[in-house]
Amino acid sequence: MLKVSEGRRGAVRVAVGAVALAAFLALNTVGFYSFLTSRYPGANDYYARWRPVRAWLFEGRSPYADSMTRDTQLGMYGRLALPREDKGLFSYPFFSVIFFAPFALVPSYAWSSAAWLAVLLACLLALLPLSLAWAGWRPAPLLFALTALFGLAWYPAVRALFLGQFAAIEAVLIVGALLAVRARRDEWAGVLLALSLTKFQLVFLLIPGLMLWAPAHRRWKLIAWFGGAAAALVGGSLLLMPTWIGEWRAQLGTYVEQTFIGSPVAVITEWLLPGAGHWPEAVVSGGLMLYLLWEWWRARGDAGGAQWEWAASLTLVITNLVGLRVATSNYVVMTPALFWVFSRWGRRSTAWVALAQAALFIGLWALFLATVRGNQEQALMYPPLPILLFAGLLAVRPGSVNGHLHQHASAVWNG
């Protein structure tokens, strides 16, 4: 009887949660439509996926076709894109249609984008408790309120929402996978990691790191579920569109060529060594990735504790330092790493955390307002956050002097 009662309570909680989520999404969809999308069409990052997927569903056209890109540009701008404007390439692997197709069924872009923005807002909200759980951080009520406000209103989150960027969903997939790995729920972790391949440039270091770490702890199920889920995604999408891999690779070449602002490492090396070409960027990026490999090797004996958490958090940051195609909206993926740093410093001084949040919030928005040209973000926006977060992680690195201080503070904190 006890087991039945517990099962019923669990089912009730799930049902209540599902109803609450549906109500949240419905109300916010209506709100976004009424006050934003019906009046000011935007979210171009989303439009560049909605329009091609809708054309594939109802017209049988390839999302990667040049004619499709042309039609997307006409829908976005009313003309073809100018040289330094977003070209509206689909650019995602074809299995991403599992995320976009439900919204592409809606013929009205205003309603479809409103629903999409509601989902992104839900993801940004979910990212906060998930990142707190990843960091093992329980801030005091006032600091919790400030942290929640910061997490929703800081520059990367607002930009991701404004553009309709998939990065908000990607961030939830990544932190969910990391939490599942730590909890030894390898089935869930493998599936979430496979789904995160939708935005491959944000997991191209994390997934290899986890796959190298897993055998040391006989986490074969993690490898098997990730491999199986990834194979199912690729195989199923090949059945739907057999030519997509070749077309996608061709479009990625165009996508990279038309990247006007490089990685934060590229921005810095081009500023320090103008005219030196790509070699300085390649050397620095290669050095950072080799350093990351060493940190994963160092964490190989940790089954899921602080050293492993730190290596995974560092991976999220270095990914955004060296990626070929970086965007500040993608920086929401670093939220778990940022909270990990906040949690360690917060055990010594909650005031420091509040000041750090204020400095990041004001600093990033001030930098954007001081440098924006028209509606175009400038290269100066790219380096500050990942560099500061990289330095912050080094300051609390397990095994370092500061790391020992924070571990000691944690022991005192926990009694």
N, C-alpha and C positions, 0 to 999 in steps of 0.2 A: 504493500500500500504506500509506503514511504517513497519507493522508487517511482511509482506511478504519479504520486503527488508532485515530486520534484520534476518529473518529466512534463507534467501539465503546466507547472509554473514556468518552466523554461519555454514551453510553446507559447504561453500567454505573453511572456516578455518579448519573444520574437515577433509575435503578431502586433503587439502595441508599438514596438519599434518600427515595424514596417509601415503601420498606419501613420505614425508620426513623421516618418521620412517622406511618405507620399504627400502628406499635407504640406510639409515644408517645401517640397519641390513644386507642388501645384501653386501655392501662394506666391512663391518667389518668381515662378514663371509668369504669372499674371502681373506681378509687380514690375518685373523687368520689361515685359511687353508694354505695359501701360505708360511707364515713365521713361523708357530708354529705347528699346529696339524698334518700336513702331514709329518713333519720331526721329531717331538718329541711328540709321543702319551702320553697323561697324563690325567689330570682332573679326577682322580680316583673316587672322590665322585660322579661325573656324570656317569661314566662308570658303577658303582654299581647300578644305576637305569636304564640306557639305555639298558644294556644287559638283565636284567630280564623282563623289559616291552616288549622288542622286542621278547623275547622267549614266553611271554604270547600271544602276538598278532599273531605270525606266527607259533608257535608250540603248543599252548594250555597248556603251563607249568605254574605252580604256581611260582610267583616271590619269594615266601618264602621257597620253597623246598630246602632241604639240597643239592640235586644234582645241583640245580640252583646256590647256593652259591659256590659250588665247581667249576662249569664252569666259574663263574665270577672271582674267584681267578686265575684260569688258564689264563683267558683273560687279567687280570691285571698284573700278575707277570710271566706268563709262567710256573707256578708251584703253589702248594698250599701255602697259606700264612704261614709265620713263626709265632711263638707264639706272638710276640709283633707288628705284622703288622696288618693293617686294614683287617678285614675278608671279606669285600665286601658284607655285608648283605644288603638286600633291605631296610628293617627297616621302611619304610614309610607306612602310611595307604593306602589302595588300591585305594582310590579315587584320590590319587596323580597322577594317570595315565593321568588325564586330562592335566597335565603340561608336562609329559614326552612322552606320546604316539605320538604327532606330530613329535618329533625328532627321536623317535624309528622307525618311518616309513622309515627313511633314512638308507640304508644298510651299507654305509661307515661310520665307526666311526670317521674317520678324518673329514669328512664334517659335520657329525652330531654334533660333539663336537665343531667344529668351529662356527656353527650356535648357539649352546647353549651359548658359551662364548660371542657371539655378543649380545644375549639377556641379559646376566648378566651385561655386560658393559653398556647397555642401562638402566638397572635398577639402577646401581650404579650412573649413571649420573642423572637419575630422582630423586634419593634419596636426592640429594643436594638441589634443589629448594623446594621439599616437606618438608624437614627438616627445611629449612629457613622459610617456611610458617608456620610450626608448632610452631617455636620459635617466630614468628612475628618479624623477624630480617632482617634488610636491611643494611648490612655493606657497608661502603664506597667502591668505586671501587677497590682500591688496596687491601683492606682486603677481599673483595669478591673474587678477583682473587686468593689470597693466600688460602682462605677457600676452593675454588673449587679444587685447586691443592692438598691441604691437604686431602680432602674428597675422592679423587681418588687414591692417592698414599700412604696413611697411611697403616700400616701393616694389619689390619683386612680386608680392601677392597681388597688389592692385594692378600692376602691369599685366600679369598673367590673366587676371579676370577681364581687364579692359580689352585685351587682344583675343580672348576666347581660347587661350593656349592650353593644349593638352597637358602641359607640364604639371598642372594642379592634380590631374588624375594620376600622372606618372609618379608624383611625389608620394601619394597614398599607396600605390602599388609597391614602391620601393620600401617605405618604412614598414608597411604590412609584412612584406617578405622578410625583412630583417627581424622583426618581432617574432615571426613564425619560426625562423631559424633558431633564435635564442630559446624559444619555448619547445624546441624539438618537434614542431608540427611540420615535418618536412614535406608532406603532401601539399599543404597550403603554400608553403614557401616556394616549392618548385613551380606550381601553377602561377603564382604571382610574379615570379621572376620571368617566366616565359611570356606572360602578358606585358611585362615591362619592356620587352624587346620592341614594342610598338615605337618607342622613342629610344632607339638603340644608342644614340650618342650620349645618353645619360647613364647607361649601365655597361658601357664597353670595357670598363675597368672593374666594376663591382662584381659582375658575374664571373669573370675569370678568377678573381680573388677568392670568391666563395667556393668555386669548383676546385681550386688548389688547396683550400683549407679543409674541405669536407673529407677527403680520404684519410687525413691524419686522425680523424675521430670516427672513422667508419660510418660516415653519414651517407651511405650508398643510396639510401632512399631519396635524399635530397637531389643527388645527381640524376637518378633514374626518373624522378617525377619532373624535374626541369627538362631533361632531354625528351621525355615522352610528350610533355605538353608542348614544347617548342616544335617537335616533329609533327604533332597533330595540327598546330596552327599553320605551319608551312605547307604540310601535305594537303590539308583541307582547302587552303587558299589556292594551291596549284590546280586542284580539281575545278574550282570556280573560274580561275583565270590562268591557264597554263603558261602564259608568256610573261607573267608579271615580274619575275626576278630580273630578267634581262632588261625590261623596260624601266624598272625601278633603278637598277644600277646606272643606266644611261642618264636618267633624270638626276640622280645623285651627283654625277659628274658636273652637270649644269648648275646644280644647287650650290656646290662647293665653289665653283668658279665665280658665281655671282654673289659670294659672300663679301660684303663691303667692309665689315669689321671682323678681325680675326679673334683668336682667343685672348684672354688677359695677358698670357705670356707673350703673344705676338704684339699686342699693343705696347707693352713695356719695352721689348727688345727693339721694335721699330723706332720707338722714341729715343732710346739710349744709343742705338746704332743705326741711324738712318742710312739707307742705301746699301746695307749689308746683305740684303736678301733674306731668305728664309732660314739660313744656317743657324743664326743665334737662337731663333725660336725652336728649331729642331733639337739643338743641343740642350737647351734649358728644359724643354718638355720631356726629352728622353731621360734627362737626369732625374726629373721629378718622378717619372714612371718607374725608373730603376730603384729609386728610394722607396717608393710605395711597395714594390715587389719585396724589398728587404723587410719592410714593416710587416707584410703578410707572412713572410717566413718567420719573423720574430714572434708573431702571434699564433703560429701553427699549433703550439701546445696548449693554447687557451680554448677551452671547450665552449666558451660563450660568455666570458667575463669581461672585465674592464679593458684588458689588452685587445681582445677581439673587437669589442665595441668601438674602441678608439681607432683601430685599423679600418673598420668599415666606415666610420665617420670621416676619417681622413680621405678615404677613397672618393666619397661624394664631393669633397672639396677639390681634390686634384683633378677629378674629371672635369670640373667646371673651370679649372685653370688652363688645361691643355687641349680641350676638345677642338676639333677642326671647325665646328659650327657651334658657337656659344651665344646664348641670349640671356639677358638679365631676367626675363620671365622664367627661365629654367632654374634660377637661383632658389626658387621655393623648394627644390629638391634638397638643398643644404639645410633646411630647417631642423631636421633631427640632429645634425652635427652642431648647429648653433646652440640648440637647447642642451646638448651634451656639455658644451663649454660652460653655458650659463649655470648648469646644475653643479658643476665642480667649483666654480668661483662663488656661487651663491651660498655654499656651505660655510664660507668664510665671511662673506659680506653681501647681504641682499641689496644693500645700497649700491654696490658696484654693479650688480646686474641691472638694476633700474637705470642707472646712469648710462650703462653700455647700450641698453635698448633705446634710450632717448637719443644718444649720440648717433646710433645707426639710423634711427627713424628720421631725425632731422637732417643728418648729414647726407643721406642718399637722396632724399627729396630736394634738398637745397642744391646738391650737385646737378641733379637733373634739370631743375628750373634755371640754373645758371648757365648750363651748356646746351640745352635743347635748341635746335634750329628748325623753326616751323613745327612740324610734328615728328621730326627725326631725332632719335636718341643718338648721342655722340659716343665716341670710343672711350672717353674718360669715365663713363659709367661702368665699364667692365671690370677693371682691376681691383678697386678698393675692397669690396666685400669678400671675394675668395681669398685675397691676400691677408686681410685682417683675420679671417676665420682660420686660415692655415697657421698664422702666428699664434692664435688663441689655442688651437689644438696642440701645438708644440709646447705651449706653456703648461698644459695639464697632461702631458704624455705620461702614461704609466711607466714607472721605472726611472723617470727623470727626477731631479731634485724637487721641482715644483709639483710633480706628480705624487711624490711621497708625501709632501706637505698636504696636498689635497686628500690623499688617502687617509692620512692621520686625522685631518679635520673631519672626514666622513665617519671615522670610527668614533671620534668624540661626539659627533652629531647624533650618531645612532645609539649612543649610550654605552 
